[in-house]
């Protein structure tokens, strides 16, 4: 069982961004990871990661070139634990 204190979702960089940003996280153990991007209305607009990952530091480049400017939420789920942060796409 993974607890929220056991893994870290880092702030994306750069933020604000246009159109690419890096999202990174640290895992204490191997587990299934789901990274989802939501718009401010809560609609799922992208799922850059949905796979088993090993323990350690991971990162993904998110390309939002097809999305309009605005506030987006990125959410990392591992089992029963979920962490979310805000990011701002400025064109």
C-alpha positions in Angstrom: 0.0 0.0 0.0 1.4 3.4 -1.0 0.7 6.4 1.2 0.6 10.0 0.0 3.7 10.9 2.1 5.6 8.1 0.2 5.6 9.8 -3.2 6.0 13.4 -4.5 4.4 15.2 -7.4 6.6 18.2 -8.2 5.5 21.5 -9.6 5.6 21.6 -13.4 8.4 23.6 -15.1 8.1 26.1 -16.6 4.8 27.4 -15.3 3.2 29.3 -17.0 4.1 27.5 -20.1 3.6 27.6 -23.9 3.1 25.0 -25.3 5.4 22.5 -23.4 6.1 21.8 -19.8 7.8 19.1 -17.8 5.9 17.2 -15.1 8.0 15.1 -12.7 7.4 12.8 -9.7 9.2 10.5 -7.3 8.0 6.9 -6.5 9.2 4.9 -3.5 8.3 1.5 -5.0 7.3 0.1 -8.4 3.6 0.7 -9.1 1.0 1.5 -11.7 1.0 5.2 -12.4 -1.7 7.3 -14.1 -1.0 10.9 -14.9 -4.1 12.8 -16.2 -4.5 16.4 -17.3 -7.9 18.1 -16.7 -9.2 21.5 -17.9 -10.8 23.8 -15.3 -14.2 22.3 -16.0 -12.9 18.9 -14.9 -12.8 17.4 -18.3 -10.0 14.9 -19.0 -8.0 16.4 -21.9 -4.9 14.1 -21.8 -3.4 11.0 -20.2 0.4 11.2 -20.8 1.2 8.3 -18.5 -0.8 5.1 -17.8 1.7 2.3 -17.0 3.7 0.4 -14.5 6.8 2.3 -13.4 9.8 1.5 -11.3 10.8 3.3 -8.1 12.7 6.5 -8.6 12.4 9.9 -10.3 10.2 10.1 -13.4 9.3 12.9 -15.8 7.3 13.5 -18.9 7.1 16.4 -21.3 3.5 17.5 -21.8 2.8 19.3 -25.1 -0.4 21.4 -25.0 -0.2 22.8 -28.5 -3.7 21.5 -29.3 -5.3 23.1 -26.1 -6.5 26.6 -25.5 -4.9 29.0 -23.0 -6.1 28.5 -19.4 -5.7 26.8 -16.1 -5.2 23.0 -16.2 -4.9 20.4 -13.3 -2.5 17.6 -13.5 -3.2 14.6 -11.3 -1.0 11.6 -10.4 -2.7 8.4 -9.2 -1.0 5.4 -7.8 -3.4 2.9 -6.3 -5.6 4.7 -3.8 -3.4 7.8 -3.6 -3.9 10.9 -5.8 -2.0 14.2 -5.8 -2.9 17.2 -8.0 -1.4 20.5 -9.0 -2.3 23.5 -11.2 -0.5 24.8 -14.2 -1.2 27.7 -16.5 -1.0 27.6 -20.3 -0.5 31.1 -21.8 -0.4 31.7 -25.5 
